[in-house]
Amino acid sequence: MIDALPPLREVIETHGLSAKKSLGQNFILDLNLTSRIARIPGDLSGADVLEVGPGPGGLTRGLLAEGARRVVAIEKDPRCLPALAEIAAHYPGRLEVHEGDALEFDPRLLNGPVHIVANLPYNVGTELLVRWLTPKVWPPFWSGLTLMFQREVADRITAQPGGKAYGRLAVLAQWKAEARVALTLPPEAFTPPPKVHSAVVHLTPRPEPQFPADPKMMNRVVAMAFGQRRKMLRASMKAMTPGIEDVLVEAGIKPTERAEQVPIEGFAALSRALTARGL
């Protein structure tokens, strides 16, 4: 055991915390495993940790036992609050629990440096990641993201050009951050076991995006290019401007290429060329 609190199976039974499919809940009950995930970001003794969807608190306990200065947990399921209150009492002054939706949470309640560590609910994981990667100001409020996703999503975040997994998520994540798969987990690591493997992705923000480009234009270009990924870029991008073929050539991209063949540097060059034309 990592602390003197009851085993997680006992906590779930005591508080009636059967996982809800509607909330995308899958709990990790092995506290050795949650501690292993908590160690991925490195030393958290001088950091605030934002945790989304703590559930019965397995990862929360791992983070606190591994020495996180303070954990701020956002939980949408009111059934979990009594279990989290027991953890807060065991670690006085180090756990703050907010009932609500992570999509509406104000990060100004956190004191930097901030790490986000979470076994994200499957139904909002990608949306949260995109929000954290697209703030109005860069560098962002967070110093690191350590996030659990379905393995398929993790592969999309870390994919390289040329494959089917490479898409908008890979470009967005790797343009702004360094991303790696830190840990892969089988279905049986969870209760209830999902139908797919999962993976923990660790992202560290770059001081500035990897290649210069206006963020709004970059987002428009990448969304349009991958919105019709089977088409050649001269077709998928033609709504951007009638002279798109000339702009593609100017950016060093063959008009007959498809989006999955273009590296991040190419999308940034295309964004700059379009911005220069006042689009």
C-alpha positions in Angstrom: 0.0 0.0 0.0 1.2 3.5 -0.7 -0.7 5.0 2.3 -2.8 4.0 5.2 -6.1 4.5 3.4 -8.3 1.5 2.4 -7.8 -0.4 -0.8 -9.6 1.1 -3.8 -12.0 -1.9 -4.2 -13.1 -1.3 -0.6 -13.6 2.4 -1.3 -15.7 1.7 -4.4 -17.8 -0.8 -2.5 -18.3 1.5 0.6 -19.4 4.5 -1.5 -21.2 2.6 -4.3 -18.9 3.9 -7.0 -19.6 1.6 -9.9 -18.2 3.2 -13.0 -20.7 5.0 -15.2 -20.5 4.6 -18.9 -22.3 7.9 -19.5 -19.3 9.7 -17.8 -16.7 7.6 -19.6 -15.4 6.2 -16.4 -12.8 3.4 -16.2 -11.0 3.2 -12.8 -7.5 2.0 -12.2 -7.5 0.1 -8.9 -3.8 -0.9 -8.7 -2.2 1.8 -6.5 1.3 0.7 -7.6 0.3 1.5 -11.1 -1.2 4.9 -10.2 2.0 5.7 -8.4 4.0 4.7 -11.5 1.8 7.1 -13.6 2.3 9.9 -11.0 6.1 9.6 -11.4 6.1 10.2 -15.2 6.1 14.0 -15.0 9.1 14.0 -12.6 9.4 15.9 -9.4 6.1 17.5 -8.4 7.1 18.6 -5.0 7.2 22.3 -6.1 4.1 22.1 -8.4 0.4 22.3 -8.4 -1.2 19.3 -10.2 -4.6 19.6 -12.0 -6.3 16.2 -12.1 -9.5 15.7 -14.2 -12.0 13.0 -13.2 -10.2 11.5 -10.2 -13.1 9.1 -9.5 -12.4 7.1 -6.3 -9.0 8.7 -6.1 -6.5 6.1 -7.2 -4.3 8.5 -9.2 -4.9 11.3 -6.7 -3.4 9.1 -3.9 -0.5 8.2 -6.2 0.2 11.9 -6.9 0.0 12.9 -3.2 2.1 9.9 -2.0 4.8 10.7 -4.6 5.0 14.2 -3.1 2.9 16.6 -5.3 2.8 20.0 -3.5 -1.0 20.4 -4.1 -3.5 18.5 -6.2 -6.6 20.3 -7.5 -9.1 17.7 -8.6 -12.2 18.4 -10.8 -14.9 15.7 -10.4 -18.2 15.8 -12.2 -19.7 12.8 -10.4 -21.0 13.8 -6.9 -20.9 10.1 -5.8 -17.1 10.4 -5.7 -16.9 13.4 -3.4 -17.1 11.6 0.0 -14.2 9.2 -1.1 -12.1 12.2 -2.2 -12.9 14.0 1.1 -11.4 11.1 3.0 -8.2 11.5 0.9 -8.1 15.2 1.6 -8.4 14.5 5.4 -5.5 12.1 5.1 -3.3 14.7 3.3 -4.2 18.0 5.1 -4.0 21.1 3.0 -2.7 19.3 -0.1 -5.9 18.2 -1.9 -8.6 20.6 -3.2 -11.7 19.1 -4.8 -14.0 21.0 -7.2 -17.3 19.5 -8.2 -18.0 20.5 -11.8 -17.0 20.2 -15.5 -13.3 20.4 -16.5 -14.3 22.2 -19.6 -15.5 25.2 -17.5 -12.6 25.2 -14.9 -10.7 28.4 -14.4 -6.9 27.6 -14.4 -6.2 30.9 -12.6 -7.1 29.0 -9.4 -3.8 27.2 -9.7 -0.3 28.4 -8.6 2.5 27.7 -11.1 4.3 25.7 -12.1 1.3 23.6 -13.1 1.2 20.0 -14.3 -1.9 18.3 -15.6 -2.1 14.6 -14.8 -5.2 12.7 -15.5 -6.8 9.4 -16.5 -9.2 11.4 -18.8 -12.8 10.3 -19.3 -12.8 8.9 -22.9 -15.7 11.1 -23.9 -14.0 14.5 -23.4 -10.2 13.6 -23.5 -9.5 14.8 -27.0 -11.5 18.0 -26.6 -9.6 18.9 -23.4 -6.3 18.3 -25.0 -7.1 20.5 -28.0 -8.2 23.3 -25.5 -4.9 23.0 -23.6 -2.9 23.2 -26.8 -4.8 26.2 -28.2 -4.8 28.9 -25.5 -4.8 32.6 -26.5 -1.3 33.0 -25.1 1.7 30.7 -25.5 3.6 29.4 -23.6 0.5 28.0 -21.8 -0.3 27.9 -18.1 0.8 24.3 -17.8 4.4 23.0 -17.7 3.5 19.4 -18.6 0.6 17.2 -19.5 0.6 13.5 -18.5 -2.7 12.1 -19.9 -4.3 8.7 -20.3 -6.1 8.1 -23.6 -7.3 5.2 -25.7 -4.2 3.8 -27.4 -5.6 4.8 -30.8 -5.7 8.5 -29.7 -2.2 8.3 -28.2 -1.0 7.0 -31.6 -2.7 9.9 -33.3 -1.0 12.5 -31.0 2.5 11.1 -31.6 2.1 10.0 -35.3 4.6 11.0 -37.9 3.8 12.0 -41.5 2.9 9.3 -44.0 0.6 7.1 -42.0 -3.1 6.9 -41.4 -2.7 8.0 -37.7 -1.1 11.3 -38.8 -3.6 14.1 -38.7 -4.8 17.3 -37.2 -4.1 16.1 -33.6 -0.5 15.1 -34.4 0.2 18.5 -36.1 -1.4 20.5 -33.4 0.3 18.6 -30.5 3.8 18.4 -32.0 3.8 21.9 -33.4 3.3 23.2 -29.8 4.9 20.5 -27.7 7.2 17.5 -27.5 5.0 14.4 -27.2 5.8 10.8 -26.3 4.0 7.6 -25.3 5.2 7.0 -21.7 3.2 3.9 -20.8 0.8 1.4 -22.4 -1.9 -0.4 -20.4 -4.0 -3.4 -21.3 -7.8 -3.4 -20.7 -7.5 -5.5 -17.6 -5.7 -2.7 -15.8 -9.1 -1.0 -15.5 -12.4 -1.6 -13.8 -14.5 -2.1 -15.8 -12.1 -3.2 -18.6 -12.6 -1.2 -21.8 -12.5 -2.9 -25.1 -9.3 -1.2 -26.2 -5.7 -0.7 -24.9 -4.9 2.6 -23.3 -1.7 4.7 -23.2 -0.3 7.5 -21.1 1.0 10.4 -23.3 3.5 13.0 -21.8 3.7 16.4 -23.4 6.1 19.2 -22.7 5.3 22.6 -24.1 7.8 24.2 -26.5 8.8 27.8 -25.5 7.3 28.8 -28.9 5.7 26.7 -31.7 8.2 24.6 -33.6 7.8 26.7 -36.8 6.5 30.3 -37.1 2.9 30.7 -38.2 -0.2 32.5 -37.1 -2.1 30.1 -34.8 -5.5 30.8 -36.2 -4.4 30.4 -39.8 -2.5 27.2 -38.9 -5.6 25.8 -37.3 -7.7 26.7 -40.3 -5.2 25.2 -42.8 -4.8 21.9 -40.9 -8.5 21.5 -40.3 -9.3 22.0 -44.0 -6.5 19.8 -45.2 -7.4 16.9 -43.0 -11.2 17.5 -43.4 -11.0 15.8 -46.8 -7.8 13.8 -46.3 -8.3 11.5 -49.2 -8.3 14.4 -51.7 -5.2 16.0 -53.1 -4.4 19.3 -51.4 -5.3 21.3 -54.5 -8.8 20.0 -54.2 -9.2 19.9 -50.4 -7.8 23.4 -50.0 -9.4 25.2 -52.9 -12.1 26.9 -50.7 -9.3 28.8 -49.1 -8.4 30.8 -52.3 -8.9 30.3 -56.0 -5.1 30.4 -56.5 -4.3 27.6 -54.0 -2.1 25.7 -56.4 0.3 28.7 -56.6 0.3 29.1 -52.8 1.1 25.4 -52.3 4.0 25.6 -54.7 5.2 28.8 -53.0 5.2 26.9 -49.6 7.2 24.0 -51.1 4.2 21.6 -51.3 3.2 19.6 -54.4 -0.5 20.4 -55.1 -1.0 16.7 -55.8 0.1 15.6 -52.3 -2.4 14.6 -49.6 -2.5 16.1 -46.1 -0.9 13.0 -44.5 2.2 13.5 -46.6 2.9 17.0 -45.4 5.2 17.6 -42.4 4.4 20.2 -39.8 7.0 22.5 -41.3 5.0 22.4 -44.6 1.7 23.4 -42.9 3.5 26.3 -41.2 5.0 27.4 -44.5 1.5 27.2 -46.2 0.0 29.2 -43.3 2.6 31.9 -43.7 2.0 32.1 -47.4 -1.7 32.4 -47.0 -1.3 35.1 -44.2 1.0 37.0 -46.5 -1.8 37.2 -49.1 -4.2 38.7 -46.5 -6.4 35.7 -46.1 
